[in-house]
Amino acid sequence: MKRLVTAVFVFYFAFLTASICTAADRPVWGQWPQWGDLGNGTYRNPVLPADYSDIDITQVGSDYYAISSTFQFSPGMVILHSKDLINWRTVGHAVTDLTQIGPELNWDRMDRYSRGIWAGAIRFHAGKFWIYFGTPDEGYFMTSATNVAGPWAPLHRVLPAAGWDDCAPFWDDDGQGYFVGTNFKDGYKIHLWKMTADNRDLVPESDQIIYQSKGSEANKLYKIKGTYYHFFSEVKSEGRVIMMQRAKNILGPYTEQKQLKHADHDQMDPNQGGFVEGPDKKWYFFTHHGRGVWEGRAASLLPVTWIDGWPIVGTPGADGIGSMVWEGRKPLDGAPVTFPQGSDEFSDKTLAPVWEWNYQPRAEKWSLTERPGFMRLHAFRGLDGDNLLKVGNVLTQRSVRAVDREIVVRLELDGLVDGQHAGLCHFTAMRRRDQPATSTASLGAVQVKGERFIEISRNGTFTRGPALGNSALWVKSAWGLDGISRFSFSLDGIAFTPFGESYPLVWGSYRGDRVGLFTFNNTKDAGFIDFDWVHYEIVQPTSGTF
C-alpha cells in the first residue's frame, strides 16, 4: 500500500509540474534576464551566474557557509556566507599562501592551470570549521579555524599522493571522524577511511573501497534519521548524474542505491554540491553546473523532495528521478540582496575578499598603503614575454553572466615608465585544441621613449593606439548575456570611446573568464600603476521573463 501511495504521489507531482510548465520555464542556457533574488519572495536559478565551481555547503545555526574551488587563484578556496541560500557574500578564503601546496603555484612558476585547488568540503565540528580538499598533483589537504573568516591554520597534508579528488569528512555521533575520496588515477575507486583523533590524518589500516564506476566522484557523507548516505556522481549514457547509496552502518555494506536526478544535459549537468536543510525547514541541494561555458560553472539552488527515504533533487518525474528547477520560493524572506563580488574603492588597508590573484602574488610588488586609497601595482618582468597568462600579480574577479554587465577602472599613470604596460584584462587559460585560440585581451596604457599611448592586446599581441596626454585613464569592459566584451576608454570619466574589436569571453582549463588588473615591464623591473577604484555593479534585475 505504501508503494502504491508513493507511486500515486510521484505521478501526481509530475503531472502537476508538467501542467504548469511552459517553454519559458526551460530557457536556453545562459539566456536569463533574471536570476537570483527577484525581490518578491521568489528566486531564479542560477543564484550565482559566475564561476563558483565544486560548491559545498554547511549550516551552523541560522547561518550557511559554502566553499568553491579556486584552482591556481590566490588566496585559495573561497568561503561564502548566506542567511537565505540565495544571497551570498564573500567572507574570506581558507588558503592564504598557495606555496603551502607546492612551488608551481607561485608567481615565479605559474604552472598549475587546470590544477591547484579542486573540490573540497566544509563542515562545523567540535567548535571549529573544517575544510578538506584535494589537488590532483599533491594530494589531500586540510585546515581548520574557529572563525570562518580566519585566520585558518596552516595547511596539513592528509594524503601525500597524486591522482585523488573530491573528498569530504564526516563525524559520527560518537565523535569518530571518517574521510571519503576518489582515486581517479585508479579507475575512480571511492575509498573510505577512519580519521585519527585530531582529524588531521587517515588511519591506513581502515581503508576500504565502497564504490567504483565510470567517473564516480563528488563524494559527501551524511547521517539522516539514523541512516548513512554516501552521495556521489557518475557518468551514464545520459551524461553525469547524481547518485546516492545508503546503509545502516557507516562502513556499509551499501546495498541500496538510487539515482537522484537526471543529467539535464541542456542545463549543463547540475551535479557537484551539498545537501542542507533550509531556514524554511525544507531540504535543498546547492550545486554547480558541471559543464562550463564562458562564465564558468555557475551555481543553482534546487529543491529536494524526500521519497521513500531518498532526497530526490529538483522536480520528481514519473520515474522517481528529479530534473532541473529554474525558480521557486525563497527559503527565507527579508535577507539583504548581496553578491560575492563587486566594486572596490581600495579604501582599506587590506585587500577585500572579493579579489583573488592569478597565482600566489609577489608580495613586495603590490600595496594598499603606499598611497592610501589606491591599489598600487609595481611592474616586473613576466615569465613568457607579453603572455598575460604568465604575468605575475594580476588581480582578478569572476566575469558574471548577466544583462548589460560592465566593469570600469580608473588608473593614474604618473608612475608609468618606459617598457611598462598596464590596464584592464580578460583571460582564460586554454587546455584543449578545440577551444578558441584567443584567451587573453586587454586595454590600457603603455609608455615608449617617454611617450604614453592607449594600447590594446589580443592573445599576447599588443597594438598601440592614440597618444595619451594626461595622467589619468578610465578603461571599461562591457558585455551581455552573449559574453561578447567590448572595450572603451575615457580621458575624463564621462565620455567613453570604443576601441578595438569585440572579444568573445571563453571557457578553458575548467575555468570561466576572469577580468583583472595588471601591469608588467619586460625591459626591467621598474614602474608602478595606481588603480584608484573599480566599479563593478552586480545587481539582480527584478523584472522581465525568460
N, C-alpha and C positions, 0 to 999 in steps of 0.2 A: 504494500500500500504506500509506503514511504517513497519508493522509487517512482510509483505512478504519480504521486503528488509533485515530486520534483520534476518529472518529465513534463507535466502539465504546466508547471510554473515556468520552466525554461522556454517551452513553446509559446506561452502567452507573452512572456517578456520579449522574445524575439519578434513576435507578430506586432506587439505594440510599438516596439522600436522601429520596425520597418514601416509601420503605418504613418509615423510622423517624420520619417527620414526622407529628405529630398536630395536632389543632386547638389544643392547648395551646402548640405551638411558634410559632403566629402569633396573638398576642393582639391584642385591640383596642388601638389606640394609646393609650398613657398608663396602661393598667391593669397596671402591673408592681409586684408586691410585692417583687420582687428586681431588682437592676440592678448593674452594675459588678462589682467583685471579690467573688466568693461565698465566698472563704475556703477553698476546697477544690481549688484549681488550675484552676478554670474561671471564666468571666465571662459576664455577660448584658448585652446592649445595652438601652438606651443606657448607655454608660460615663459620660457626663456628662448627666444628665437636667435640664438647665437651658440657659439661653440662651448657648450657645457657637457663634455663627454664623460662617459663612465660614471654617471651620477650615483651617489649613495646617500642614504638619509637615516637619521635617528631622531628620537624625541626625548626631550628632558623637560618634564612638567608641561607647561604650555608653549614651550619653545621647540622649534625644529631646526636642525642643523644638517647641512648637506655638504658633500665634498665632490670635487670634479678633478679628473686627471689633467695634468698640465704639461706632460712630456718634457721638452727642453726649456720651458719658461721658468723664470725665477722671480720671486720666491715660488716654490712649488706646492702643489696640492691646495687649490683654493678652497676656502671654507665660507659657506653662505649661511645666513640666518633668516628665518621667517616665522611669522605668527599664524599665517593662514595657508601656507603651502603654495600660494600664488605669487605673492610679492616677496622678493628676496633682496638682500643686501650683502655685500662682501664684508666679512669681519676679519679676515686675515688669511694666512697661509700656514701650513704645517712645517714647511721645509725652507728655512731662510738661506741656507748655503748648499747649493747643489753639488759642490765638490765633496760633500759627505758621501755622496753616492759614487762619484768617480770623476777623474780629471777631464774626461771627454766632454763634460757638461760646463766647463769653464770657458771664459771669453777667449782664452788663448788656444783652445782646441776646437770648440763648436762642432762636435762630431757625433751628435745624437738626434738628428732629425728622424722622426717616426719612432724614436726610442724614448729613453728617460722614464718619467713617472707615468705609469699606466694606472689601471683601475685599482681602487682600494675600497676600504670600508671604514666608517666612523661609528664608534659606539661610546656609551657612557657607562662606566662600571667602577664601583668602589670609590666614588667621589672624584673620578678622573675621566677626561675624554681620552679615547684611544684611537689612533689611526694606524692602519696596516695597509701596505700597498706593495706592488711588485714593479720591478724594472726588468725588461726582457734579457738584459745582459748581465746585471749584477745580482739579482735575487730578490728576496722579500725583505722589507724593512718595516720598522715600527717606531712610533713616537707617542708621547702622552703629555697632557697638560691639565692643570686644574682649572684654567681659564681658557675657553675655546679661542679667544683672541690671542693667546700666547702669554708668556713665552712657552714654546714647545721644546721638549727635551731633545738633545742631540740624537740623530738617527742611530738606531741599533739594527744591525743586520740579523734578521731572523733565520734566513736560509741563504748561504752564500753560493748560489748556483744559477747559471743561465737557463733560460727555457721555461720559466714559470710565470703565471699571470693570474689575475682575478681571484684574489684571496679575501678572506673575511674571518674575523674572530667570533667566538660565541662563548658565553659563560652560562653554565647551568645553575640551577637553584642552589647547589651546594658550593658554588664559587669556583668549581673546576673550569678552567678555560680550554677551549678547543680551537682548532685552526683548520680551515679548508682552503684548498688551492688547486689549480690545474697545471699539470706538466704538459704544456703544448708541444714541447720538443719530443715527448714520448707518447704520441698518439692521443693527446688530450685526455689523459687519465686524471681523474679527480681524486686527490688524496685528503685524508682526514687524520689529524694528529691531536694528541693532548698537548697542552702548553705547560711549561714549568710554572711554579707558584708565583713567580714575579711577572709572568705573562710576556717575557722577553724572548723566550726560546722554545723550540719544539722538543718533545720527548721522542727521540728517534725510534725506540722500540714500539711506540704506539702507532706508527704509520700504517695506514691501511687504505686500499683503493675502494672507493664507494660507488664509482660510476665511470663509464667511458663511452663516448660516442663521437660522431663526427662534429668537431668544433665545440665540444662541451666545455663551457667556461661560465663566467659571470656569477660565480658562487656566492651564496649567502646562506646562513643558518638561522632558523627561528624556532622558538618553542611557543606554541599557542594552544592553550587549554589542554596541556599535558601531552601534546603530540609534537614530535620533532619534524621540522620541514627543511629539506635541502632544496633551495632554489638554484636553477642554472639555466643556461640557454644552450641550444644546439642547432645544427643545420639539418633541415629536412628538405624534401623536394620543393616545398612552397617558399623556402627561404629560412632565415634564422628565426626560431620560435622560442618562446619562454616556457620553461618546464618546471615541474616540481616533483620530488619524491618525498615520502613520509614514512615514519617508523615510530614505534613506541619507545625505542631506546636510541640515544644519540649515536651509538656505534652501529646501529642497524640490527637486523638486516632491513634495508629499504626495499620492500617488496611491492609497494604501491606507487604508481607513477601517473602523472596527469599533465597533458598539455594545457596551459592556462590561457593562451592567446594565439591567434593566427599571426602569420608573419606580417600581413598588411604591407606587402612589398611596395605598393604605390604610395604608402605613407612612411616610407624609409625605415621599415623594420624596427619599431619600438622594441627594445629587449633588455639592455642592461639597466639595473636600477634597484630600488628597495621598496619594501612594504612598510606602511606606517598607518596607525590609527589617527584620523584627523581630529581637529577640535570639535567637530560635529558628531564624533563617536562612530563615524563611518570609516571604512578602510579605503586606502588609496595606494597606487603604485606610481612612484616618481621615477621616470625613465628617460633615457636619451633615445634618440632615433639613430639606429646603428649604421645606416648608410649615409655617408656625408655628402653634402654639396657645398657651395661656396661659403655659406655661413657656418659650416662645420656640422657637428652633431647636436641639434637643438634638443631641448628638454620639455617634456609634457607631463601633466598630472592626469592619470587615468583612474576612474572609479573601480572599485573591487566589489564583486558580489560573491558572497560565500555560498557555495552549493555543494552539499554532501561533504563538507569539511575541506573543500578546496577553494582558494581565493582566485576566482575567475576574473581576469583583467579585461576591462573595457565592457562592451555590450555583449552579454552571453548570447550565442546563437543557438539554433535548434540542436546543434551537435554538442552543446555544452562547452564550447570553446569561445573565448572572447574576441572582440575586434575593436579597432580604434574608435575612440570617442573624442569628438572635437570640442564639445562645450558642456558646461554644467553649472550647477550652483556652487558658489564659493563655499569652502568648508567653514569659513568664519567671516562675518561682515565687520566692517569698521577698521580693519588694519590699513595703515597708510600705504599708498601706492609707491612702490620702490622698485629699483632695478639695480643689479650688482655692478654696473658700470656707469660712466658719465663724465661730466665736466670736472675741471680742476683749475683753481686759481693759483696753485702752488704757494699757498699762504702758510702752510705748516712746516715744521722743521723735519718732519718725517714724511716719507712717501705714502700717499694714500693707497689703501689696499685694492683699489680698482685697477692698479697698474701691475704689470709684470714685465720683466726684462727678457729679451731673447737671449737665453743662456745666462749663466752667472755673470754679473757685471764686473767690470774693473772698478773697484770701489773708489779709488782716488780720482777717477775721471768724471765724477758727477757730484753735484752738490745742490742742496736746497738752502744752504746757509751762507755761501759765499756772496750771494746777492739776494737777500730776503725778498720773498715774493716771486722768485723766478726759479725755474729748473735750469741750472747751468750744466751743459754737457761739454766736456773737453774733447777735442778731436785727437784721434790717434790712428795709426795705420790699421787697415783691415787685413784679414788673413788671405784674401784672394782678390787683390786689386779692387775694382769697383763693384764687386759682387756684394749686394746688400745682405745676402744670407750669411756672409762671413764678416760682417762689420759688428764689432762689439758695442755694447751699451745702447742698443736700440730699445726704447721704452714703448711698450705696446698695450693696446686693449683689443678686445674682440670686435669684429665687424658684425653689427646687428642687422638681421634681415627684417626690414620694416619699410613702410611707405616714406619716401622723401627724407631719408636719413642723411645727415651731414656732420662733418667734424671740421672745426675751424681752429687754427692755431695762430698765435701772434708771436713772431720772432723779432728779437733785437740783434742786429748784425755787427755791433761795434767790435766784437771780439773775433770776427772772421779774419783769417789770414790767407795768404797765397796757398793754393792747393786744397783749401778746405771746402767741403760740401756739407750742406745742412738743409733740413726741411722735414716734410711730412711724407710718409711712405706707406704703401701696402705691400704685403709679402705673404707668400706661401711656399714652403719647400716642396718641390716635386719629387715623386718617387717612382712613377710609372711612365712608360713611354707613351701610353695612350692619353695622357693628360696634356692640356695646353702647354705650349713651350714657355709662355710668359708667366713668370711667377713673382716678379717684383716690379714696382712702379713708384715714382716719387716726383714731387715738385718742391722746389726750394731755391736756394741760392748757392752760388759758387764764386770764389774770388780768384782771379788770374791776373798776375802782374799788377796788383794794386787796384784792379777794377772788378766791380761786382756785377753779376748777371743773374737773371732768372734762369733756372735750369730744370729740365725735365728728364726723366730716365725711364727706360723700359728694359727690364731684364739685364741690367748691368751696362747698358749703353746710355751715356749721359750726353744730352744735347743742350747747348746754350740758347737762351732766348734774349730778350732785350736787356740792355744795361740797367742797373739799379742805381739811382742817385740818392736815395735816402737810407736811413739806418734801421727802419722798421719795415717788416713784411708780414702780410697776412696771407695764409695759404688755406685753401678749402678743398676737401674732397666730398662730393655728394653722390649718393646712389639711391636706388629704389629697390623694389622687390625683384627686379631683374638682375641685380648685382652688377650693374654697369656703372663704374665710377667715372666721374668727370672732375678733373682738377680745374681750379681757378685761383687767381691771386689778386691781391689788392694792395695799394700803396697808402690807403687812408682808412681801411677797415670798413668802408661803406660800399664803394663801387668795386665789384669783382669782375675780372676779365678772364673768360675761359681760356685755357691754354693746353695745347696738345690734344691728341686723340683720346677717345674714351678707353677705359681699361676694364676688361672683364675680371671681376674677382673670382678666384678659383680655389679649389679644394686640393690638398695634397699632403702626403705623409701623415694621414689620419687627422689632419687639422684643417679648420676653415681659415679664411682670410684674416689677417691681422692688419690693423692700422697702427703706425708707430712714428715716433720722433727719432731723428738720427742726426749724427754728424760724423765725418771721418776726414782724414787727411793722409793721403798715401805718399806725400813727399817728405813729411816729418811729423812727429807727434807735437802738434802746435795748433793754437787757436781754440776758441770756445764759442758757443752759441747760447744765448739766453732765451728760453721759452717763457713768455710772460703768462700765458694761460692757454687752456684747451677748452673749447666749448663743444660738448658732445651731448646734445639733448636727446634723451631716450624716453619718450612719453608714449604710453599705450593709448591709441585712439579709442574713443568710446562711442563711435557712431559708424555706420556702414555695415555692409553684409558681405559674406563670402562671394 
